[in-house]
């Protein structure tokens, strides 16, 4: 059986042009809450929940002006770790591609020849 992991979940109310709305998205594009921070115990997750999103606390809600129902609290599109891995992967792919281009046509196939004698 796999290990159980926890992350804080919140529900919040906000108002757009005199329209009362509710949402529960913490992070942009449905990414894991708190920048993919998950916690091995509920107590650890609850500490973050209470420190950042205590009940009745005022928070800044960001929403899509074209669709105000699409709302979130955290704007974190990509973490620095993700960007580093992405850039490193692209560099490695380009290096491999350049190696194949420089070696193409420079190697000669090995042809084995053998003399046959007839008696």
C-alpha positions as CSV (number, residue, x, y, z in Angstrom):
1,X,0.0,0.0,0.0
2,X,1.3,3.5,-0.9
3,X,2.1,6.2,1.6
4,X,-0.6,8.9,2.2
5,X,0.4,12.5,1.5
6,X,-1.4,15.7,2.5
7,X,-1.8,19.2,1.2
8,X,-3.9,22.0,2.5
9,X,-7.2,22.7,0.8
10,X,-9.1,25.9,1.1
11,X,-12.4,27.3,0.0
12,X,-12.8,31.0,-0.4
13,X,-15.4,33.6,-1.4
14,X,-14.8,36.6,-3.6
15,X,-16.8,39.2,-5.5
16,X,-16.5,40.3,-9.1
17,X,-18.7,43.2,-10.3
18,X,-21.2,42.7,-7.5
19,X,-21.4,39.0,-8.2
20,X,-20.5,36.7,-5.2
21,X,-18.4,33.7,-6.3
22,X,-16.7,30.8,-4.5
23,X,-13.6,28.7,-5.5
24,X,-11.1,26.3,-4.1
25,X,-8.2,26.5,-6.5
26,X,-5.0,27.4,-4.7
27,X,-2.6,27.4,-7.6
28,X,-2.7,28.5,-11.2
29,X,-3.4,25.8,-13.8
30,X,-4.3,23.2,-11.2
31,X,-0.7,22.7,-10.1
32,X,-0.2,21.1,-6.8
33,X,-0.9,23.6,-4.0
34,X,2.0,25.5,-2.5
35,X,4.3,24.9,-5.4
36,X,4.0,21.1,-5.4
37,X,4.7,21.0,-1.6
38,X,3.0,18.0,-0.1
39,X,3.3,16.9,3.5
40,X,3.7,13.4,5.1
41,X,1.4,14.3,8.0
42,X,-1.8,16.3,8.3
43,X,-0.2,18.3,11.2
44,X,2.5,19.6,8.9
45,X,-0.1,20.5,6.2
46,X,-2.3,22.2,8.8
47,X,0.6,24.4,10.0
48,X,0.9,25.8,6.4
49,X,-2.9,26.1,6.1
50,X,-3.2,28.0,9.4
51,X,-0.2,30.3,8.7
52,X,-1.2,31.2,5.2
53,X,-5.0,30.7,4.9
54,X,-6.4,30.9,8.4
55,X,-10.2,31.1,8.6
56,X,-11.7,34.5,8.1
57,X,-8.3,35.9,6.8
58,X,-8.4,38.3,3.9
59,X,-6.5,36.9,0.9
60,X,-5.9,38.2,-2.6
61,X,-7.9,36.3,-5.2
62,X,-6.7,36.4,-8.8
63,X,-9.2,35.5,-11.6
64,X,-9.5,35.4,-15.3
65,X,-11.4,38.5,-16.4
66,X,-13.0,36.6,-19.3
67,X,-14.1,33.8,-16.9
68,X,-14.3,35.0,-13.2
69,X,-15.1,31.5,-12.1
70,X,-11.5,30.6,-13.0
71,X,-9.8,31.9,-9.8
72,X,-6.7,31.0,-7.8
73,X,-4.6,32.4,-4.9
74,X,-1.0,31.5,-5.9
75,X,0.7,32.6,-9.0
76,X,3.5,30.2,-9.5
77,X,3.7,28.9,-13.0
78,X,7.0,27.1,-12.9
79,X,9.5,26.6,-10.1
80,X,13.2,27.3,-10.5
81,X,14.0,23.5,-10.2
82,X,11.7,22.7,-13.1
83,X,13.2,25.4,-15.3
84,X,16.7,24.2,-14.5
85,X,15.8,20.6,-15.5
86,X,14.0,21.8,-18.6
87,X,17.0,23.9,-19.8
88,X,19.5,21.1,-19.0
89,X,17.4,18.6,-20.9
90,X,17.3,20.9,-24.0
91,X,21.0,21.5,-23.8
92,X,21.7,17.7,-23.7
93,X,19.3,17.1,-26.6
94,X,21.0,19.8,-28.7
95,X,24.5,18.4,-27.8
96,X,23.4,14.9,-29.0
97,X,21.9,16.3,-32.2
98,X,25.1,18.3,-32.9
99,X,27.2,15.2,-32.3
100,X,25.2,13.2,-34.8
101,X,25.5,16.0,-37.4
102,X,29.2,16.2,-37.1
103,X,29.8,12.5,-37.2
104,X,27.5,11.9,-40.1
105,X,29.4,11.0,-43.2
106,X,32.8,11.0,-41.5
107,X,32.8,7.3,-40.6
108,X,33.5,4.6,-43.1
109,X,31.8,1.2,-42.8
110,X,34.1,-1.7,-42.0
111,X,34.1,-4.2,-44.8
112,X,35.7,-7.5,-44.1
113,X,37.3,-9.2,-47.1
114,X,38.7,-12.7,-47.3
115,X,40.7,-14.3,-50.0
116,X,39.5,-17.6,-51.2
117,X,42.0,-20.1,-52.6
118,X,41.0,-22.8,-54.9
119,X,43.2,-25.8,-55.1
